[in-house]
Amino acid sequence: MKKRIFNSEVIFGAVAILVSVYFIVAGQAFPGATKNGVPGSGYFPTIAAGGVILFSVLLIIQGVRKPTSYFKLDKAQIQNLIQMVEVLAALAAFLVLWRFIPFLPAALLYVFALTRILKQPLKYSIIYTVVVVLVLYLIFSVGFKVRLNIN
């Protein structure tokens, strides 16, 4: 099979790097640390975007080495594409909901929707939802002392 450089892994990796660079640049507008040395609001976007860049580079390397062809989608790939669109729609709904309802209910709905999209059994969906939101709350509220809108 002919080796093609521009396959989906390479294209998605390049787009993810561009988006990450945007978030790093936008995050520079926020302070990196507070006066008492606690990480500021610019710290997390930079760290997260740096991790995305690292994994995107690995994805590009993997995509360049793998021989692929264009437009040959089997049923599993189409289902994965639909699942990715559902995850992005759930993220968009979370970002909209977060403006109107407190963080904890919005996060609970988002994580529960993700577990259902990823076809987890209902009993595990509930457990995953509670554990993930609790861990997020403890990390940001207790660990980083970020005031979350929970009322």
Backbone hydrogen bonds, N-H to C=O, Kabsch-Sander energy under -0.5 kcal/mol:
donor,donor_aa,acceptor,acceptor_aa,energy
4,R,2,K,-0.5
7,N,5,I,-1.4
11,I,7,N,-2.4
12,F,8,S,-2.7
13,G,9,E,-2.4
14,A,10,V,-2.3
15,V,11,I,-2.3
16,A,12,F,-2.6
17,I,13,G,-2.1
18,L,14,A,-2.2
19,V,15,V,-2.5
20,S,16,A,-2.3
21,V,17,I,-2.5
22,Y,18,L,-2.0
23,F,19,V,-2.1
24,I,20,S,-2.3
25,V,21,V,-2.6
26,A,22,Y,-3.0
27,G,23,F,-2.2
28,Q,24,I,-0.9
28,Q,25,V,-0.7
29,A,26,A,-1.2
30,F,27,G,-1.3
34,T,38,V,-2.7
37,G,34,T,-1.7
40,G,32,G,-2.3
42,G,31,P,-2.8
43,Y,40,G,-1.2
44,F,40,G,-0.6
46,T,42,G,-1.0
47,I,43,Y,-2.2
48,A,44,F,-2.9
49,A,45,P,-2.5
50,G,46,T,-2.1
51,G,47,I,-2.0
52,V,48,A,-2.1
53,I,49,A,-2.4
54,L,50,G,-2.2
55,F,51,G,-2.4
56,S,52,V,-2.2
57,V,53,I,-2.3
58,L,54,L,-1.8
59,L,55,F,-2.1
60,I,56,S,-2.4
61,I,57,V,-2.4
62,Q,58,L,-2.3
63,G,59,L,-2.5
64,V,60,I,-2.3
65,R,61,I,-1.6
66,K,62,Q,-1.2
72,K,69,S,-0.5
73,L,71,F,-0.8
74,D,72,K,-0.5
78,I,74,D,-2.0
79,Q,75,K,-2.2
80,N,76,A,-2.2
81,L,77,Q,-2.2
82,I,78,I,-2.3
83,Q,79,Q,-2.4
84,M,80,N,-2.2
85,V,81,L,-2.0
86,E,82,I,-2.2
87,V,83,Q,-2.2
88,L,84,M,-2.3
89,A,85,V,-2.3
90,A,86,E,-2.3
91,L,87,V,-2.2
92,A,88,L,-2.3
93,A,89,A,-2.4
94,F,90,A,-2.3
95,L,91,L,-2.4
96,V,92,A,-1.9
97,L,93,A,-3.0
98,W,94,F,-2.6
99,R,95,L,-0.6
99,R,96,V,-0.9
100,F,96,V,-0.6
100,F,97,L,-1.3
101,I,97,L,-2.8
103,F,149,N,-4.3
106,A,102,P,-1.8
107,A,103,F,-3.2
108,L,104,L,-2.7
109,L,105,P,-2.4
110,Y,106,A,-2.3
111,V,107,A,-2.7
112,F,108,L,-2.3
113,A,109,L,-2.4
114,L,110,Y,-2.4
115,T,111,V,-2.4
116,R,112,F,-2.0
117,I,113,A,-2.6
118,L,114,L,-2.4
119,K,116,R,-1.4
120,Q,115,T,-2.6
125,S,121,P,-2.5
126,I,122,L,-2.1
127,I,123,K,-1.6
128,Y,124,Y,-3.3
129,T,125,S,-2.4
130,V,126,I,-2.3
131,V,127,I,-2.6
132,V,128,Y,-2.9
133,V,129,T,-2.2
134,L,130,V,-2.2
135,V,131,V,-2.6
136,L,132,V,-2.6
137,Y,133,V,-2.6
138,L,134,L,-2.6
139,I,135,V,-2.7
140,F,136,L,-2.5
141,S,137,Y,-2.7
142,V,137,Y,-0.8
142,V,138,L,-0.8
143,G,138,L,-2.5
144,F,139,I,-1.9
146,V,140,F,-3.3
148,L,146,V,-0.8
150,I,148,L,-1.4
